[in-house]
Amino acid sequence: MQQHQKPLFISHGSPMMAVENSKTSRFLQQLGRQLPTPKAIVVFSAHLDVTDDVVITAGAQPQTVHDFYRFPDELYQIHYPAPGEPALAQQIANMFINAGIKVNLDPTHGWDHGVWIPLRLMYPQANIPIVQISINTRVGAAQNYRYGQLLASLKHDNILILGSGGTSHNLSEVFRQPKTLNGVDMMNQFTKWVEEKLANNDTQSLLNYLQLAPFAKFNHPTQEHFLPLIAVLGASEASVAKKIHQDVEYELLALDAYSFN
């Protein structure tokens, strides 16, 4: 009998998480030790945001991509040599194709930092195959939710479905001087709303979060860090989410994590 894997959403925060000893880095390390070992990991990352066909990584040995700038040299020396899984990539592609969604199986795309930073903390041995699937900020939350729905059956086959983004992600506000008055309260109101809607299984509100959530545009001026949560919500098959971690970085970047039963 196959192990059931609970879909997860984690907030990957700043790239500095790769080298800093923080509350969230320790959480991710402990999480990897607590979870049943998956046979593969399927990741929706904020940093693979495409405009056209769904992109699915299909290489056997993808490279580590250092897709960030002006960080310490030590970050650029880190490599996470986890293998890809071309057969699983093709299986996932067929799921999308059968639903009428065009896909691009990309044998050259590497692991962006939304993939390798959290997974390096969770699974430092880099021995679990990964397939990454793009999000699309241009088609709306409902379509990204549909992406997750198409993959829901994988979790019953010992495959971990992981969303990697951020519960709030207003980087420009982090560096703005002077900061917006009540910005921290605006972040807290938004993340509390998200937690309540997830706990109450209120999918429709979450799919309309841009219109319904307090200060949605302040917390997500662009949507790429929130849509991995929406995709994982789709894969959850309407199960209730449980918050398993809470942290805040730079006063405004909420690093919540959720597990879906």
Protein Blocks (a to p, Z undefined) as FASTA:
>chain_A
ZZddddddddebjfklmmpccfklmmmmmmmmmpccdfbdcdddfklccfbdcdddfbfb
dcddddbehiafklmmpccfbdcdfklmmmmmmmmmmnopacdddfkbccdfklmmmmmm
mmmnopaccddddddfknojklmmmmmmmmmmmmmnopacdddddfbdcfklmmpccdde
hklmmmmmmmmmmmmmmmnopaklmmmmmmmpghklmmmmbfklmmmmmmmmmmnnopac
ddfbdcdeehlaccbdcddZZ
